[in-house]
Amino acid sequence: MTPEDEDLLIEQVAGAWRPAPTDDTLTYHKAWHDLGEAARMKAFDRARALRTAEAALDPDGLSTTARAVLSRIPR
Amino acid sequence: MDLDVYLSAIASGDTVAFGRWLADAEPSVRASLRSFAAVVDVEAVLQEALLRVWQVAPRFVPDGGANGLVRLAVRIGRNLAVSEVRRTRARPVEPADLEAEPDATVAAPDPMLRAAIAECRDKLPAKPREAFDARLASGGGSDDADLATSLGMRLNTFLQNFTRARKLLAECLGRRGIVIDQELGA
């Protein structure tokens, strides 16, 4: 894998989208499995930075993680 | 800042109050999971932990200390992460990391930072901004492949545009003396 390819995987893992959970098992982003430990740490740090920016741009101060959680609450 | 001011409303099923709690609690809970990031998908663990807070909030009894619900979220998240380490048979996390008392301090949002990020976002070129805005608008509800399709881009093009947007945002903030996190511009 080239560094450029790896960085595109990190970019995906740093996003808030995750597949809908099935039964009681957490569902990981499939790209997460293709990353080594250093790249996973990078994805974590990038996600943290992105969520700060997202929350700052949201009228309610919510990041995409917060919006994803709220969308899972049955209405 | 004690986020337990939202507790009674959350316990009675008020999703707006839960959203306000989430907005301020998420960074602390996420930070508390960093030691697991190499071995579990923290984003998946974090979202599940925050959802479980909503589910158990009606039965939560505060201990009198500040940010009881945040501390509960941290405990739920770490327990979930430990379960994932066992389930996936990932390499063990350092015992010191497991035993460390997580920080449940909650920082107030900075209005000047909000204004600066909004101004920098408005200066993004068209395609990078489309990719950045699509992620924001989806609220974590669509994967990047679907977002790319909706914008008429290939997945790699979408991701390259998103990367460019992220780096330009960091550069713009940097010119104003603002560094959110080195990784924003990496």
Chai-1 contact restraints between the chains, C-beta under 6 A:
chainA,res_idxA,chainB,res_idxB,connection_type,confidence,min_distance_angstrom,max_distance_angstrom,comment,restraint_id
A,L8,B,L159,contact,1.0,0.0,6.0,A-B,restraint_1
A,E11,B,L159,contact,1.0,0.0,6.0,A-B,restraint_2
A,E11,B,T163,contact,1.0,0.0,6.0,A-B,restraint_3
A,Q12,B,D144,contact,1.0,0.0,6.0,A-B,restraint_4
A,A16,B,G140,contact,1.0,0.0,6.0,A-B,restraint_5
A,W17,B,G140,contact,1.0,0.0,6.0,A-B,restraint_6
A,W17,B,D143,contact,1.0,0.0,6.0,A-B,restraint_7
A,R18,B,A44,contact,1.0,0.0,6.0,A-B,restraint_8
A,L26,B,A44,contact,1.0,0.0,6.0,A-B,restraint_9
A,L26,B,E48,contact,1.0,0.0,6.0,A-B,restraint_10
A,Y28,B,D41,contact,1.0,0.0,6.0,A-B,restraint_11
A,Y28,B,A44,contact,1.0,0.0,6.0,A-B,restraint_12
A,W32,B,D41,contact,1.0,0.0,6.0,A-B,restraint_13
A,E37,B,A38,contact,1.0,0.0,6.0,A-B,restraint_14
A,R40,B,A37,contact,1.0,0.0,6.0,A-B,restraint_15
A,R40,B,A38,contact,1.0,0.0,6.0,A-B,restraint_16
A,M41,B,A37,contact,1.0,0.0,6.0,A-B,restraint_17
A,M41,B,A38,contact,1.0,0.0,6.0,A-B,restraint_18
A,F44,B,A37,contact,1.0,0.0,6.0,A-B,restraint_19
A,F44,B,V42,contact,1.0,0.0,6.0,A-B,restraint_20
A,D45,B,E183,contact,1.0,0.0,6.0,A-B,restraint_21
A,R46,B,E183,contact,1.0,0.0,6.0,A-B,restraint_22
A,R48,B,R30,contact,1.0,0.0,6.0,A-B,restraint_23
A,A49,B,I180,contact,1.0,0.0,6.0,A-B,restraint_24
A,A49,B,D181,contact,1.0,0.0,6.0,A-B,restraint_25
A,A49,B,E183,contact,1.0,0.0,6.0,A-B,restraint_26
A,A49,B,L184,contact,1.0,0.0,6.0,A-B,restraint_27
A,T52,B,I180,contact,1.0,0.0,6.0,A-B,restraint_28
A,A53,B,I117,contact,1.0,0.0,6.0,A-B,restraint_29
A,E54,B,L136,contact,1.0,0.0,6.0,A-B,restraint_30
A,A56,B,L113,contact,1.0,0.0,6.0,A-B,restraint_31
A,A56,B,R114,contact,1.0,0.0,6.0,A-B,restraint_32
A,A56,B,I117,contact,1.0,0.0,6.0,A-B,restraint_33
A,L57,B,I117,contact,1.0,0.0,6.0,A-B,restraint_34
A,L57,B,A118,contact,1.0,0.0,6.0,A-B,restraint_35
A,L57,B,R121,contact,1.0,0.0,6.0,A-B,restraint_36
A,G61,B,A23,contact,1.0,0.0,6.0,A-B,restraint_37
A,G61,B,P109,contact,1.0,0.0,6.0,A-B,restraint_38
A,L62,B,G19,contact,1.0,0.0,6.0,A-B,restraint_39
A,L62,B,A23,contact,1.0,0.0,6.0,A-B,restraint_40
A,T64,B,G139,contact,1.0,0.0,6.0,A-B,restraint_41
A,T64,B,G140,contact,1.0,0.0,6.0,A-B,restraint_42
A,T65,B,E26,contact,1.0,0.0,6.0,A-B,restraint_43
A,A66,B,L22,contact,1.0,0.0,6.0,A-B,restraint_44
A,A66,B,E26,contact,1.0,0.0,6.0,A-B,restraint_45
A,R67,B,G139,contact,1.0,0.0,6.0,A-B,restraint_46
A,R67,B,G140,contact,1.0,0.0,6.0,A-B,restraint_47
A,A68,B,Q47,contact,1.0,0.0,6.0,A-B,restraint_48
A,A68,B,G140,contact,1.0,0.0,6.0,A-B,restraint_49
A,V69,B,Q47,contact,1.0,0.0,6.0,A-B,restraint_50
A,V69,B,L50,contact,1.0,0.0,6.0,A-B,restraint_51
A,V69,B,L51,contact,1.0,0.0,6.0,A-B,restraint_52
A,L70,B,G19,contact,1.0,0.0,6.0,A-B,restraint_53
A,S71,B,G141,contact,1.0,0.0,6.0,A-B,restraint_54
A,R72,B,L51,contact,1.0,0.0,6.0,A-B,restraint_55
A,I73,B,T15,contact,1.0,0.0,6.0,A-B,restraint_56
